[in-house]
């Protein structure tokens, strides 16, 4: 059996579906009651906290492999303590439970934000960033958690790490920022756009990459699972074409966008809404997002699809069409 922590999340539910399609028996551990992302799937479901060692050890004894995806993701201020408690301390507990339960292999899904970002022109590879060089609190927790997992490979536990880039794609039940942008593409104006872009990878390709790493990855190694670079201009162009709406024509000045970002964050907090327009988000869009997934391609056979296919499939999924997990 394969146990997936955080299996109701975007990557998690697609990983569960893909594992089932390949004939694996799957169990999910999540902090909340079973939700619609897993409805109808033939799995075992356990509600619980990944910081509970006794609970995890008892469940892990049923598993041959554990895929650890559970965590807190936030690009807004105010969740630093919770992120550390779940992302770092929770991962330490998962590691200890795997040891006690004698799990055959632990696969940890980290993040591209945990990797060292070289100057533009040099691609990002599987080089872990230094905590003191990182300002974002989410990235700090992923760096610390990743270090714990890699260190555990030297202490009688078989571990492998993967680093997905920006996630996109169907089965986005919780409406991620990127998913919401695609879901609502028919009803908002795309005439104005902002400078910058990012590397996005289809969630289905990430799920396949995780399984490949689980099956073929080398102990103590890590693999970058990146996709394709796309600018905001190109994204809006693609969405305009698919939805037959007006496309991008006017670029909003970056200086104004950076000025407005902290104000937007303030109002997100007041309205208690999920922020999509933050200072950190703007910084990410202007960061170096050139990637090199050649290690995963050579050692695992990792492959990705065109981002335009991902955009089309995501919109169709939101509109109720069956796009499949492969």
Residue pairs with C-beta under 8 A, 6 or more apart in sequence:
1 24
1 25
1 26
1 27
1 44
1 62
1 63
1 64
1 65
2 19
2 24
2 25
2 26
2 27
2 63
2 64
2 65
2 66
2 67
2 214
3 26
3 27
3 28
3 29
3 59
3 60
3 62
3 63
3 65
3 66
3 67
4 12
4 15
4 16
4 19
4 26
4 27
4 28
4 29
4 66
4 67
4 69
5 12
5 28
5 29
5 30
5 50
5 66
5 67
5 68
5 69
5 70
5 94
6 12
6 29
6 30
6 68
6 69
6 70
6 71
7 13
7 15
7 16
7 26
7 28
7 29
7 30
7 38
7 43
7 69
8 28
8 30
8 32
8 34
8 35
8 37
8 38
8 173
9 37
9 69
9 70
9 174
10 167
10 169
10 171
10 172
10 173
10 174
10 176
10 179
10 203
11 69
11 109
11 164
11 167
11 203
11 206
11 207
11 210
12 28
12 30
12 37
12 69
12 70
13 37
13 38
13 171
13 173
14 169
14 171
14 203
14 204
14 206
14 207
14 325
15 67
15 69
15 206
15 207
15 210
15 211
16 26
16 28
16 38
16 41
16 43
17 41
17 171
17 207
17 325
18 204
18 207
18 208
18 211
18 325
18 326
19 26
19 211
20 26
20 41
20 42
20 43
21 325
21 326
22 211
26 41
26 43
26 44
27 43
27 44
27 45
27 46
27 59
27 62
27 63
28 34
28 38
28 43
28 44
28 45
28 46
29 46
29 47
29 48
29 50
29 56
29 59
29 70
30 45
30 46
30 47
30 70
31 47
31 48
31 49
31 50
31 70
32 47
33 47
34 45
34 47
35 173
36 173
37 171
37 173
37 174
38 45
44 62
46 59
48 55
48 56
48 59
49 55
49 90
50 56
50 68
50 70
50 86
50 90
50 91
50 93
50 94
51 85
51 86
51 89
51 90
51 93
52 93
53 93
53 96
53 97
53 100
56 93
56 94
56 97
56 101
57 97
57 100
57 101
60 66
60 97
60 98
60 100
60 101
60 103
61 101
61 102
63 101
63 103
64 103
64 104
64 105
65 103
65 104
65 105
65 106
65 107
65 214
66 94
66 98
66 103
66 105
66 106
66 107
67 107
67 109
67 210
67 214
68 91
68 94
68 106
68 107
68 108
68 109
68 149
69 109
70 86
70 90
71 83
71 86
71 87
71 90
71 91
71 141
71 142
71 145
72 79
72 82
72 83
72 86
72 87
72 138
72 141
73 138
74 83
74 137
74 138
75 136
75 138
75 275
75 278
75 280
75 281
76 265
76 268
76 269
76 275
76 278
77 137
77 265
78 269
79 137
80 137
83 137
83 138
83 141
84 137
84 141
84 144
87 138
87 141
87 142
87 144
87 145
88 141
88 144
88 145
88 148
91 108
91 145
91 148
91 149
92 148
94 106
95 106
95 148
95 149
95 152
95 157
95 159
98 106
98 152
98 157
99 152
99 155
99 156
99 157
103 157
104 158
105 158
105 159
105 160
105 214
106 149
106 152
106 157
106 158
106 159
106 160
107 159
107 160
107 161
107 162
107 210
107 213
107 214
107 217
108 145
108 146
108 149
108 159
108 160
108 161
108 162
109 161
109 162
109 164
109 210
110 142
110 145
110 146
110 149
110 161
110 162
110 163
110 222
111 138
111 139
111 142
111 163
111 164
112 124
112 163
112 164
112 165
112 166
112 199
112 224
112 226
112 291
113 136
113 138
113 139
113 142
114 128
114 129
114 139
114 142
114 143
114 146
114 163
115 124
115 125
115 126
115 127
115 128
115 129
115 163
115 224
116 124
116 127
116 128
116 129
116 130
116 133
117 124
117 129
117 287
117 288
118 124
118 288
119 288
120 288
120 290
121 288
121 290
122 288
122 290
123 290
123 291
123 292
124 224
124 226
124 288
124 289
124 290
124 291
124 292
125 224
125 292
125 295
126 163
126 222
126 223
126 224
126 295
128 143
128 146
128 147
128 150
128 222
129 139
129 143
130 143
131 140
131 143
131 144
134 140
134 143
136 280
146 161
146 222
149 159
149 161
150 159
150 161
150 220
150 222
152 159
153 159
153 219
153 220
154 220
158 219
159 219
159 220
160 213
160 214
160 217
160 218
160 219
160 220
160 221
160 222
160 223
161 221
161 222
161 223
162 206
162 209
162 210
162 213
162 222
162 223
162 224
162 225
162 296
163 222
163 223
163 224
163 225
164 201
164 206
164 209
164 225
164 226
165 198
165 199
165 200
165 201
165 224
165 225
165 226
165 227
165 289
165 291
166 178
166 198
166 199
166 200
166 201
166 227
167 176
167 178
167 200
167 201
167 203
167 206
168 178
168 179
168 182
168 200
168 201
168 202
168 203
168 227
168 307
168 310
168 311
168 314
169 202
169 203
169 204
169 310
169 313
169 314
170 203
170 204
170 313
170 314
170 316
170 317
170 318
170 323
171 203
171 317
171 325
172 179
172 183
172 203
172 314
172 317
172 318
175 183
177 274
177 276
177 281
178 200
179 314
179 318
180 276
181 235
181 239
181 276
182 239
182 311
182 314
182 315
182 318
183 314
183 315
183 318
185 239
185 242
185 243
185 245
185 315
186 243
186 245
189 246
190 236
190 239
190 240
190 245
190 246
190 247
190 248
191 246
191 247
191 248
191 249
191 250
192 248
192 249
192 250
192 251
192 252
193 232
193 233
193 236
193 248
193 250
193 251
193 252
194 232
194 251
194 252
194 254
194 257
194 282
194 285
195 231
195 232
195 251
195 252
195 254
195 285
195 286
196 231
196 232
196 254
196 282
196 285
196 286
197 229
197 230
197 231
197 232
197 233
197 234
197 235
197 285
197 289
198 229
198 230
198 284
198 285
198 287
198 289
199 226
199 227
199 228
199 229
199 230
199 289
199 290
199 291
200 227
200 228
200 230
200 307
200 310
201 225
201 226
201 227
201 228
201 304
202 227
202 304
202 305
202 307
202 309
202 310
202 313
204 305
204 325
204 326
205 225
205 227
205 302
205 303
205 304
205 305
206 225
207 325
208 302
208 303
208 326
209 223
209 225
209 296
209 300
209 302
210 225
212 296
212 300
212 301
212 302
213 223
213 296
213 300
216 299
216 300
216 301
217 223
217 299
217 300
218 299
221 299
223 293
223 295
223 296
223 299
223 300
223 302
224 291
224 292
224 293
224 295
224 296
225 293
225 296
225 302
226 291
226 292
226 293
226 304
227 304
227 307
227 310
228 304
228 306
228 307
229 289
229 290
229 291
230 238
230 307
232 248
232 285
233 248
233 251
235 311
236 247
236 248
237 247
237 248
238 308
238 311
239 245
239 311
239 315
240 246
240 247
240 248
241 247
242 311
242 312
242 315
243 315
254 282
254 286
257 282
258 279
258 282
260 277
261 277
261 278
261 279
261 281
261 282
262 279
264 275
264 277
264 278
265 275
265 277
265 278
265 279
268 274
268 275
268 277
268 278
269 275
275 281
293 302
293 304
296 302
297 303
313 323
316 323
317 323
